[in-house]
Structures are given as C-alpha cells and as structure tokens.
C-alpha cells in the first residue's frame, strides 16, 4: 500500500498560517494578515469625493458598519455553467443549483471567511454577521479603527450638486494586507453618499382620489395578453427588493377593489430593517410593486425584503435573497446611476446575481426614469450619459418604459416614454447572449424589454398620500419591472405544469426568441419615440429594448425552445444502476480505477462497511481516476450521489489539489483541498437529462507536488425512478 502523509497533515493542521508552505510554493513563511505589505482594492472610493468639498476629519469615535465582500471561486467554471444551464440542448439546461451546491462549488470557503474574520478581529473590529453564502462579512468599528484596518482615512464632505448635502467618505482606496488580496473583493460602507432612489413617476402632484383612475389589472392584463396564459401565479414566489415599507391595509384595499385574492404579503427584514410600522417616502414604491405583481399574478407568494438604504444594505439583501432558497423571481424598482456607485459595491451585488442565475432565479430591474442621463438628479449631473444599476447587471433583465394606448382592455398602440432609462453600461461588458441588437461596442446595453411606464398612461395604485391613503396614478419603470416579474411568475407556473424548467436567467432565452422567427408573435416592437440620446427603431433599441410583451406568444415561444428534462413516463422501474457502489467486493470491478484506489486500510475510515475509494494523498504530484459506465432508461428521473470526505495538509484558501466529477466528459462538480472537513458529506447531481443514454461518471483527482490532499469517496449510487 502506498504511503500516506496523514501524520504530517495532522501536525500541520495545528500550525499558524505563517509557519507553513503553501502548495507548490517554496518552503518559506507566508505573510501574516497584519504584515505591512498591502494591496489596494480598486474602485472603493465614491466618485462624489472628487466633486465635493472636504470639511474635515470624521470624528475618530464615529461608529461605522462595513461589508467586506469575498471573491467567488472557480469563476471560469461558473461562467461555463451559467451558459450551459441557460442553453437549451445542453445536458445542464434547467438543472439549477441549490444555495448549498452553489456555495460548495463557487462560493468563498469557510477558511476564507475565518481568515477575514481573524483579520477584522485583530484590528479591533466587531464581526457582526456572515452571509449564509459566505460572500459577505459584516463588521463594525470606529472610524479610527476602520481607517487603520483598511489603510485609508475618513473625512466629512459637502456635495455642492446636492444642495450642500453632508456625507462621510474614505479619501483614498481601501487596502488589505497582501495575504488577503486573493480572498477580499472589496469593502463597502466606508461612505454614506450613495443611496438608492425609486424609479417611480406621477403625472402631477395631487391629493389621493376616493375612486381609482388609471389602468387597473383588467386593462394591463388584457392589453399585454397576460390573461391569456391560463395561469394565476400559484406556486411561484416573487421577492420585492425594497428600501422602505408598506401598509398591509393599503394592499388589502387594492385587492378588494379589483376582486383579487392570494397569499398574504410577508416582510423579510434585512440587517434588522423593518419599515412597516412607519413607512417613509418610499412607501408608494413598495405598494406599487406589490399591487402590480398582485394584478398580474394574484396567487403568487410575495416576500418583501426590506433593507437599510446603503451600499451594505443592498449587498446584504442580495446575499440573503439568494441564500434563502425561497424565490424564483426578484422584482427591483430601486437603483442608482453607475457613475455615482462604487464599482466595488456593484461587483459584490453582482456576485449574488450570478448565484441567482445559477439557482434559476429571474431578476427584472427598472431601467430608470431619467432617460439616457440616469445621473440627472444626482451628483454626476444631467450632462453625463449613464445607465442604472442594478438594471445594467448582465444577470438582470433591464425593463424600460413606454406609453401604452388601449381600446377598452385591448392593445391599441405604444410609443417610447421620453424619460425611459437606457444606454450603455460603463461597468459591465456585453454578454455573449446580447446579439442581434445592431448596436456596436463591447459594453452591455439596456434596457432589454419594456412595458407601460409613462405616468400619463399610468396605473391605479392605492397608497398613502400627503395626509391619508387613497387612489393615485403612478408610472415609471418602477411599474414596468413588477409587471414583467408577474409575467415570470405566470410562466413558471405553466413551465412546472409542463415539466419544463422555470424561466431562470431570462435574457439568454429572451434574446434567443427575439433573434428567431418567433419575435413578431412574442413582442410589440415599439418604433416611435425617443429618450435624450437614443431613438426607437425596428427591433432592438436603447429606449424600449425589444419592446413589450405579447405574453401568451412569448410564453409559447419560451416553452417551445427545447432542451427540456425528459419527464417520467410511469414506465420507469425504480433501481440503483451502479455496480459495486460501496466497493465492498474488495476489487474495483465494474469500476475502472487507478491502482490502489479501492482500499480498506484503517488510515481513512469508510463511510459504510470497510472499503472505499481513496484518491491521492501522496503529498507529491499524482493523478487518480475512478469511472463506471451505465445506461439510464428513457423516461426516468436519475440522480447520481456519493459520500465524500476530504482531508488535507494544505492550509491556504487556494485550490491546489482538485477532484473533478464529470458525466460524459462534462464537469458536474469540483472539489478541492479548500473543501476539507471532518467526516463525510453527501453530494447529489440530477442526471435526468441523460435519460435514454449511456453515461460514464468519472472522478479525476489531481494532486500537486507538495502537501497531501486525500479525496475519499464511498457509498455511491445512480438511482432512477
């Protein structure tokens, strides 16, 4: 039996990070997190600093809360997976991950979190919380301690473009010790300048009315043929992304007026925020969002996530929604112009949006109400061409605005709303799916789609007025985003009934439809009107995107796009297909395995019985493989599972030694030394897409030249039902 380096691993496990070598690096001390060498975190200074007047130092004892965002792992594999899971015809199409699976494959490791936690604590900061997806570590401390920890300085400023508004900010980019540079993405909360504003518009200031005017559900559902889908949202859950609260009684009045019923709206506080007892100026936004979703998909469950209106609040809300595993649609009607927002904070939020895409969550975001000059009402000013974030995220469907004309409850015509947000992102590159737009350049353009937003053809909303609740007419892309979110809820209900995947990340599928012969039957192409810098035209434009929905035509086009999981036919006989699944025969057969992999030594315990498959563990360059081929009957649901134990002598958060799991050559899971833990963990992969095919499941373990990692697999199964 080959020698294993477990004694060495046990000894090294108790040594501090600075005392051991990492992977293939020379045997020298790793830098301490408190070492003097530091690495700057780019784009962590609010752009407002350059245009504002410094007033003096922020008091040294001022308490500040920050969000330290951590980097995702295996980003190339994540990008590949996100493309595959959204592409009909691939083996992974529609096979979305759970939050735990995403974190296991792509999230920061527990070791990464502990490294950051140790650094913050050593700097005298209090670690308040860690997000469930391990992407955010929140901490609190005085201005003096935060400045020392992140190598910057906190000052007070006045913003002349916002009436002399006073804010605090770091003067220069934050930095971290070099030992943390591979782990920390950015730091948010070092300024309180950037706030999110609603994308809501009114035709004019007016007192609430006693009776509704403007479009009610029958009108917009009829005009966009949402009422032709034969669905009501049952089984779908929509998250509303909010920075203020609502009154349940106002939502109840809306439902009663229009004869709607559905699950009660529930508040989910983020960072302790709950505005419902005393909503602020954003109350109308929250109630608009909820009432439009109710009007489109009355039986959908609504969860109102309420967060502090800050960079940290937004980051924490994104992380919580994707970690909760409760929603399939997110509706966002708040935003800020890209030039007013630190890129570091946008990246942190966008990382959670990547997780949403991997988990099959659709996100619809208002594109803004200031046309192609999204910073008109903020620091950067009305001369700057800019777009709105989060709508500019490639993992969001940006929703622009139109002026809808109806005949009764039927569609009549549509033109662009003159202040509908749209243009070119300066933050995000053009994604691979954004094709057929006839817009040159390398950066993402928004919006992607649109619907009614002009307040002059606005929606009847019941909300709080200046002194009392009543009926008002609201517009803005704030109304367009929840309308599209309601469509996604209806679509998901239909897709599930047809045993097809939920919509998930919508844009790759939407652009596939618009670049096909189905476009004309799925969208109203809006070809009249403009915003400041862009005009509508046939097909795609940067005012209305591809246009507004012909909901039943769009749903049919999406449902007919192929690549579905074969549904059970009722003729499948339940079985476990793998031979020698627990290796208890004492030989590899029918597995094909590297020499010595099937093992019963006591150095590594089996999960069950005495035998297991032990790959690598030499502490030198080595590769082990384990594979078996079986046929999955047509019409069966199939699940491949295995129990995995990883132990290692590595102490770095870098993945030096890796175990890759493939099915017919396609990577379906990756593990590494950073996944080391006590005991076994069961892993499970849906292989239903391979029904009717012969499949080869294969484990490939690759170890580098120093410091052992053992990958121990036992009690495998490929179960069909």
Residue pairs with C-beta under 8 A, 6 or more apart in sequence:
1 596
1 599
1 601
2 596
2 618
3 618
4 603
4 604
4 617
4 618
4 708
4 710
5 617
5 618
5 619
5 649
5 707
5 708
6 603
6 604
6 617
6 647
6 708
6 710
8 619
8 649
8 708
9 647
9 648
9 649
9 707
9 708
12 20
12 649
12 651
12 707
13 649
13 651
15 651
17 30
17 32
17 115
17 179
17 651
17 652
18 29
18 30
18 31
18 32
19 29
20 30
20 651
21 27
21 28
21 30
21 706
21 707
22 30
22 650
22 651
22 652
22 654
22 656
22 707
23 650
23 652
23 654
23 656
23 704
23 706
23 707
24 656
24 704
24 705
24 706
30 179
30 652
31 37
31 177
31 178
31 179
32 177
32 179
33 115
33 118
33 119
33 122
33 177
33 179
33 180
34 119
34 122
34 177
35 177
35 178
35 179
37 177
37 178
38 151
38 175
38 176
38 177
38 178
39 175
39 176
39 177
39 178
39 180
39 181
40 173
40 174
40 175
41 150
41 173
41 174
41 175
41 176
41 184
41 185
41 186
41 187
41 344
42 173
42 343
42 344
43 173
43 186
43 342
43 343
43 344
44 170
44 173
44 174
44 186
44 187
44 188
44 190
44 342
44 344
45 169
45 170
45 171
45 172
45 173
45 191
45 342
46 169
46 191
46 193
46 194
46 340
46 341
46 342
47 339
47 340
47 342
47 379
47 380
48 157
48 159
48 167
48 169
48 191
48 193
48 194
48 340
48 379
49 157
49 169
49 171
49 191
51 159
51 160
51 161
51 379
51 380
52 157
52 158
52 159
52 160
52 167
52 379
53 157
53 158
53 160
54 155
54 156
54 157
54 171
55 155
55 156
55 157
55 158
55 166
56 155
56 156
57 153
57 154
57 155
57 156
58 143
58 154
58 155
58 156
58 168
59 143
60 142
60 143
60 144
61 142
61 143
61 144
62 142
62 143
62 154
62 168
63 140
63 141
63 142
64 140
64 141
64 142
64 143
64 146
64 154
64 168
64 189
64 190
65 128
65 138
65 139
65 140
65 189
65 312
66 138
66 139
66 140
66 141
66 146
66 187
66 188
66 189
66 190
66 312
67 136
67 137
67 138
67 187
67 188
67 189
67 311
67 312
67 315
67 316
67 348
68 116
68 120
68 136
68 137
68 138
68 139
68 184
68 186
68 187
69 135
69 136
69 184
69 185
69 186
69 187
69 188
69 315
69 344
69 347
69 348
69 351
70 108
70 112
70 113
70 116
70 134
70 135
70 136
70 137
70 183
70 184
70 185
71 108
71 112
71 182
71 183
71 184
71 185
72 78
72 106
72 107
72 108
72 135
72 351
72 354
73 105
73 106
73 107
73 108
73 109
73 655
73 674
74 105
74 106
74 655
74 670
75 106
77 105
77 106
77 667
77 670
78 105
78 106
78 354
78 358
80 667
81 92
81 358
82 354
82 357
82 358
82 505
83 432
83 508
84 90
84 91
84 92
84 93
84 666
85 92
85 93
85 94
85 95
85 96
85 357
85 358
85 360
85 504
85 505
86 93
86 357
86 433
86 504
86 505
86 508
86 509
87 93
87 508
87 563
88 512
88 561
88 562
88 563
88 564
89 562
89 563
90 563
91 663
91 664
91 666
91 689
91 690
92 666
92 668
92 689
93 501
93 563
93 564
93 689
94 360
94 500
94 501
94 502
94 504
94 563
94 564
94 565
94 689
95 501
95 565
95 686
95 688
95 689
96 358
96 359
96 360
96 501
96 502
96 504
97 105
97 358
97 359
98 325
98 359
99 132
99 133
99 322
99 323
99 324
99 325
99 355
99 359
102 133
102 322
102 355
102 358
102 359
103 133
103 134
104 671
104 675
104 683
105 669
105 670
106 354
106 355
106 358
107 133
107 134
107 135
107 355
108 134
108 135
108 183
108 653
109 134
109 653
109 674
109 675
110 134
111 651
111 653
111 674
112 134
112 183
112 653
112 674
113 130
113 134
113 137
115 179
115 180
115 183
115 653
116 137
116 180
116 183
116 184
117 127
117 130
117 137
119 149
119 176
119 177
119 180
120 127
120 137
120 139
120 149
121 127
123 141
123 145
123 148
123 149
124 141
124 145
124 149
125 139
125 140
125 141
125 145
125 146
125 149
126 139
126 140
126 141
127 137
127 138
127 139
128 138
128 139
128 140
129 137
129 138
130 136
130 137
130 138
131 137
131 138
131 316
131 319
131 320
131 323
132 319
132 320
132 323
132 324
133 319
133 322
133 323
133 352
133 355
135 319
135 348
135 351
135 352
135 355
136 315
136 316
136 319
136 348
138 271
138 312
138 316
141 149
143 154
143 168
146 154
146 190
147 153
147 154
147 170
150 170
150 174
150 175
150 176
150 187
150 190
151 174
151 175
151 176
152 170
152 171
152 172
152 173
152 174
152 175
152 190
153 170
153 171
153 172
154 168
154 169
154 170
154 171
154 190
155 168
155 169
155 170
155 171
156 166
156 167
156 168
157 166
157 167
157 168
157 169
157 193
158 164
158 165
158 166
158 167
159 165
159 166
159 167
159 193
159 379
161 378
161 379
161 380
161 381
162 378
162 379
167 191
167 192
167 193
168 191
168 192
169 190
169 191
169 192
169 193
170 190
170 191
174 186
174 187
174 190
176 184
176 187
182 653
182 654
183 653
185 344
185 347
185 348
185 351
186 342
186 344
186 345
186 347
186 348
187 344
188 311
188 312
188 315
188 342
188 344
188 345
188 348
189 310
189 311
189 312
191 311
191 342
192 310
193 340
193 379
194 310
194 311
194 336
194 340
194 341
194 342
194 345
195 309
195 310
195 336
196 243
196 309
196 314
196 334
196 335
196 336
197 334
197 335
197 336
197 377
197 378
198 282
198 284
198 285
198 333
198 334
198 476
198 478
199 285
199 333
199 334
199 335
199 366
199 367
199 368
199 369
199 388
199 421
199 476
199 477
199 478
199 481
200 284
200 285
200 288
200 333
200 369
200 474
200 475
200 476
200 478
200 479
201 369
201 419
201 453
201 454
201 455
201 458
201 474
201 475
201 476
201 478
202 455
202 458
202 472
202 473
202 474
202 475
203 455
203 456
203 458
203 473
203 475
206 472
207 465
207 466
207 470
208 463
208 465
208 468
208 469
208 470
208 471
208 472
209 470
209 471
209 472
210 470
210 471
211 471
212 257
212 460
212 462
212 471
213 460
213 471
213 473
214 458
214 459
214 460
214 461
214 473
214 474
215 404
215 406
215 452
215 457
215 458
215 459
215 460
216 257
216 258
216 295
216 459
216 460
217 258
217 260
217 294
217 295
217 296
218 227
218 258
218 409
219 406
219 409
220 226
220 295
220 296
220 404
220 452
220 459
220 483
221 227
221 295
221 296
221 409
222 406
222 408
222 409
222 410
222 411
223 404
223 406
223 409
223 410
223 411
223 412
223 452
224 411
224 451
224 483
224 487
224 548
224 549
224 550
224 551
225 411
225 549
225 550
225 551
225 552
225 553
226 296
226 486
226 487
226 490
226 549
226 551
228 551
228 552
229 490
229 491
229 494
229 551
229 552
229 555
230 494
231 297
231 490
231 491
231 493
231 494
232 262
232 297
232 298
232 299
232 300
232 490
232 493
233 262
233 296
233 297
233 298
233 299
233 300
233 486
233 489
233 490
233 493
234 299
234 300
234 493
235 492
235 493
235 496
236 297
236 300
236 301
236 328
236 329
236 488
236 489
236 490
236 492
236 493
237 300
237 301
237 302
237 303
237 326
237 327
237 328
237 329
237 489
238 293
238 297
238 300
238 301
238 302
238 303
238 327
238 328
238 329
238 330
238 331
238 485
238 486
238 488
238 489
239 268
239 303
239 305
239 321
239 326
239 327
239 329
239 330
239 331
240 286
240 289
240 290
240 293
240 302
240 303
240 304
240 305
240 331
240 482
241 305
241 317
241 321
241 330
241 331
241 332
241 333
241 334
242 282
242 285
242 286
242 289
242 304
242 305
242 306
242 307
242 334
243 282
243 306
243 307
243 308
243 309
243 313
243 334
244 275
244 279
244 280
244 281
244 282
244 283
244 285
244 286
244 306
244 309
245 267
245 274
245 275
245 276
245 277
245 278
245 279
245 280
245 282
245 283
245 286
245 304
245 306
246 265
246 276
246 279
246 283
246 286
246 287
246 290
246 304
247 276
247 279
247 283
247 287
247 464
247 469
248 264
248 265
248 276
249 469
250 287
250 462
250 463
250 464
250 469
251 265
251 287
251 290
251 291
251 294
251 462
253 462
253 469
254 260
254 287
254 291
254 294
254 461
254 462
255 261
255 262
255 294
255 298
257 462
258 295
260 294
260 295
260 298
261 298
261 299
262 294
262 298
262 299
262 300
262 301
263 299
263 300
263 301
263 302
265 290
265 302
265 303
265 304
266 301
266 302
266 303
266 304
267 274
267 276
267 303
267 304
267 306
268 303
268 304
268 305
268 306
268 320
268 324
269 306
270 305
270 306
270 307
270 308
270 313
270 316
270 317
270 320
271 307
271 308
271 312
271 313
271 316
273 306
273 307
273 308
273 313
274 306
275 283
275 306
276 306
279 286
279 464
282 334
283 463
283 464
284 461
284 463
284 464
284 472
284 474
285 333
285 334
285 478
286 304
287 461
287 462
287 463
287 464
288 333
288 459
288 461
288 463
288 474
288 478
288 479
288 482
289 331
289 333
289 478
289 481
289 482
290 302
290 304
290 482
291 459
291 461
291 462
292 459
292 479
292 482
292 483
292 486
293 300
293 302
293 331
293 482
293 485
293 486
293 489
294 300
294 302
295 486
296 482
296 483
296 485
296 486
296 487
296 489
296 490
297 486
297 487
297 489
297 490
300 486
300 489
303 326
303 327
305 317
305 320
305 321
307 313
307 314
307 316
307 317
311 341
311 342
311 345
314 345
314 349
315 345
315 348
315 349
315 352
318 348
318 349
318 352
318 353
319 352
321 327
321 330
321 352
321 356
321 361
322 352
322 355
322 356
322 359
322 361
325 359
327 361
328 360
328 361
328 362
328 488
328 489
328 492
328 502
328 503
329 361
329 362
329 363
329 364
329 485
329 488
329 489
329 492
329 503
330 356
330 361
330 362
330 363
330 364
330 485
331 364
331 481
331 482
331 484
331 485
332 363
332 364
332 365
332 366
332 390
332 391
332 396
332 481
333 365
333 366
333 476
333 477
333 478
333 481
333 482
334 366
335 365
335 366
335 368
335 388
335 389
335 390
335 391
336 378
336 388
336 389
337 368
337 370
337 374
337 375
337 378
337 380
337 384
337 386
337 387
337 388
337 389
338 346
338 374
338 386
338 387
338 388
338 389
338 392
338 425
338 426
338 427
339 375
339 380
339 384
339 386
339 426
340 375
340 378
340 379
340 380
341 389
343 427
346 389
346 393
346 427
349 389
349 390
349 393
350 390
350 393
350 395
350 428
353 363
353 390
353 393
353 395
353 396
354 395
356 363
356 395
356 505
357 395
357 504
357 505
360 501
360 502
360 503
360 504
360 505
361 504
361 505
362 397
362 485
362 488
362 502
362 503
362 504
362 505
362 506
363 390
363 393
363 395
363 396
363 397
363 505
363 506
364 396
364 397
364 399
364 481
364 482
364 484
364 485
364 488
364 506
365 388
365 390
365 391
365 393
365 396
365 397
365 398
365 399
365 481
366 388
366 391
366 399
366 421
366 476
366 477
366 478
366 480
366 481
367 387
367 388
367 391
367 398
367 399
367 400
367 401
367 420
367 421
367 422
367 446
367 447
367 450
367 477
368 374
368 387
368 388
368 391
368 420
368 421
368 422
368 477
369 401
369 419
369 420
369 421
369 453
369 476
369 477
369 478
370 376
370 377
370 382
370 419
370 421
371 418
371 419
371 420
371 421
371 422
371 531
371 532
371 533
372 385
372 386
372 387
372 421
372 422
372 423
372 531
372 532
372 533
372 534
372 542
373 382
373 383
373 384
373 385
373 386
373 532
373 533
374 386
374 387
374 388
374 421
374 423
375 381
375 382
375 384
375 386
376 382
380 386
385 423
385 424
385 533
386 423
386 426
387 398
387 421
387 422
387 423
387 424
387 425
387 446
388 398
388 421
388 446
389 427
390 396
391 398
391 399
391 421
391 446
391 447
392 398
392 425
392 427
392 428
392 444
392 446
393 428
394 428
394 429
394 431
394 434
394 444
394 507
395 505
397 448
397 449
397 484
397 506
397 507
397 510
398 421
398 422
398 446
398 447
398 448
398 449
398 545
399 447
399 448
399 449
399 450
399 451
399 477
399 480
399 481
399 483
399 484
399 545
400 416
400 417
400 420
400 421
400 422
400 446
400 447
400 449
400 450
400 453
400 477
400 480
400 543
400 544
400 545
401 416
401 417
401 419
401 420
401 421
401 450
401 451
401 452
401 453
401 454
401 475
401 476
401 477
401 480
401 544
402 414
402 415
402 416
402 417
402 420
402 450
402 451
402 452
402 453
402 454
402 480
402 526
402 529
402 544
402 548
403 414
403 415
403 416
403 417
403 452
403 453
403 454
403 456
403 457
403 529
404 411
404 414
404 451
404 452
404 454
404 457
404 548
405 412
405 413
405 414
405 457
406 412
411 524
414 452
414 524
414 526
414 547
414 548
415 526
415 528
415 529
415 536
416 450
416 526
416 528
416 529
416 530
416 531
416 536
416 543
416 544
417 453
417 454
417 475
417 529
417 531
418 529
418 530
418 531
419 531
420 447
420 450
420 453
420 477
420 531
420 543
420 544
421 446
421 447
421 477
421 531
422 445
422 446
422 447
422 531
422 534
422 541
422 542
422 543
422 544
422 545
423 445
423 446
423 533
423 534
423 542
424 441
424 443
424 444
424 445
424 542
425 443
425 444
425 445
425 446
426 443
428 443
428 444
429 442
429 443
429 444
430 441
430 442
430 443
430 444
430 445
431 444
431 507
433 507
433 508
433 511
433 512
434 444
434 445
434 507
434 511
435 511
435 515
436 511
436 514
436 515
436 539
436 540
437 445
437 539
437 540
438 539
438 540
439 445
439 540
439 542
445 542
446 542
446 545
447 477
447 542
447 543
447 544
447 545
448 507
448 510
448 511
448 545
448 546
449 484
449 510
449 523
449 544
449 545
449 546
449 547
449 548
449 549
450 480
450 526
450 543
450 544
450 545
450 547
450 548
451 479
451 480
451 483
451 484
451 548
451 549
452 458
452 459
452 475
452 479
452 480
452 483
452 548
453 475
453 476
453 477
453 478
453 479
453 480
454 475
455 473
455 474
455 475
455 476
456 475
457 475
458 473
458 474
458 475
458 479
459 473
459 474
459 475
459 479
460 471
460 472
460 473
461 471
461 472
461 473
461 474
462 469
462 470
462 471
462 472
463 469
463 470
463 472
463 474
465 472
484 549
487 549
487 551
487 554
487 555
488 503
488 506
490 551
490 555
491 502
491 503
491 555
491 558
492 502
492 503
494 555
494 559
495 501
495 502
495 503
495 559
496 502
498 559
499 564
499 565
499 567
500 559
500 564
500 565
501 564
501 565
503 509
503 558
509 558
509 561
510 546
511 546
512 561
513 519
513 522
513 554
513 557
513 558
513 561
514 522
514 523
514 539
514 540
514 546
516 557
518 553
518 557
519 525
519 546
521 550
521 553
521 556
521 557
522 549
522 550
522 553
522 554
522 556
522 557
523 546
523 547
523 548
523 549
523 550
523 553
523 554
524 547
524 548
524 549
524 550
525 538
525 539
525 546
525 547
526 536
526 541
526 543
526 544
526 547
526 548
527 536
527 537
527 538
528 536
529 535
529 536
529 543
529 544
530 536
530 543
531 542
531 543
533 542
534 541
534 542
534 543
535 541
535 543
536 543
536 544
539 546
540 546
565 688
565 689
566 634
566 635
566 636
566 688
566 689
566 691
566 692
567 635
568 635
568 636
568 637
568 721
569 634
569 635
570 635
571 635
572 633
572 635
572 636
572 637
572 720
572 721
573 633
573 720
574 719
574 720
574 721
575 719
575 720
576 717
576 718
576 719
576 720
577 630
577 631
577 632
577 718
577 719
577 720
578 628
578 630
578 697
578 716
578 717
578 718
579 589
579 590
579 591
579 628
579 630
580 587
580 588
580 589
580 590
580 591
581 715
581 716
581 717
582 606
582 607
582 608
582 609
582 611
582 612
582 714
582 715
582 716
583 591
583 598
583 606
583 609
583 611
583 612
583 613
583 714
584 609
584 610
584 611
585 611
586 598
586 600
586 611
587 598
588 597
588 598
588 626
590 628
591 598
591 613
591 626
591 627
591 628
592 625
592 626
592 627
592 628
593 613
593 624
593 625
593 626
593 627
594 615
594 623
594 624
594 625
594 626
596 614
597 613
597 614
597 615
597 624
597 625
597 626
598 611
598 612
598 613
599 611
599 612
599 613
599 614
600 606
600 610
600 611
600 612
601 614
604 612
604 614
604 617
604 645
604 647
604 710
604 712
605 612
606 612
606 714
607 643
607 645
607 680
607 714
607 715
608 643
608 714
608 715
609 714
611 714
612 712
612 713
612 714
613 626
613 699
613 712
613 713
613 714
614 710
614 711
614 712
615 624
615 625
615 626
615 659
615 699
615 701
615 710
615 711
615 712
615 713
616 622
616 623
616 624
616 657
616 659
616 701
616 702
616 703
616 708
616 709
616 710
616 711
617 703
617 708
617 709
617 710
617 711
618 703
618 708
619 649
619 703
619 706
619 707
619 708
620 703
620 705
620 706
621 703
621 704
621 705
622 702
622 703
623 700
623 701
623 702
623 703
624 699
624 700
624 701
624 711
625 698
625 699
625 700
625 701
626 698
626 699
626 713
627 696
627 697
627 698
627 699
628 696
628 697
629 694
629 695
629 696
629 697
630 694
630 695
630 697
630 718
631 693
631 694
631 695
632 638
632 687
632 690
632 691
632 692
632 693
632 694
632 695
632 718
632 720
633 691
633 692
633 720
634 691
634 692
635 691
635 692
636 688
636 691
636 720
636 721
637 686
637 688
637 691
637 720
637 721
638 686
638 687
638 688
638 690
638 691
638 718
638 719
638 720
639 684
639 685
639 686
639 687
639 688
639 717
639 718
639 719
639 720
640 663
640 668
640 684
640 685
640 687
640 697
640 716
640 717
640 718
641 682
641 683
641 684
641 685
641 716
641 717
641 718
641 719
642 682
642 683
642 713
642 714
642 715
642 716
642 717
643 680
643 681
643 682
643 683
643 713
643 714
643 715
643 716
644 659
644 671
644 680
644 681
644 682
644 683
644 711
644 712
644 713
645 677
645 679
645 680
645 681
645 710
645 711
645 712
645 714
646 659
646 671
646 672
646 673
646 675
646 676
646 677
646 709
646 710
646 711
646 712
647 676
647 709
647 710
647 712
648 657
648 673
648 676
648 707
648 708
648 709
648 710
649 707
649 708
649 709
650 656
650 657
650 673
650 674
650 676
650 707
650 709
652 673
652 674
653 674
654 674
655 672
655 673
655 674
656 672
656 673
656 704
656 707
656 709
657 672
657 673
657 701
657 702
657 703
657 704
657 707
657 708
657 709
657 711
658 670
658 671
658 672
658 673
658 701
658 702
659 670
659 671
659 672
659 699
659 700
659 701
659 702
659 711
660 667
660 669
660 670
660 699
660 700
660 701
660 702
661 667
661 668
661 669
661 670
661 671
661 683
661 685
661 697
661 698
661 699
662 668
662 696
662 697
662 698
662 700
663 685
663 687
663 690
663 695
663 696
663 697
663 698
664 690
664 693
664 695
664 696
665 696
668 685
669 683
669 685
671 711
672 709
673 707
673 709
676 709
680 712
680 714
687 695
687 718
697 718
699 711
699 713
701 711
703 709
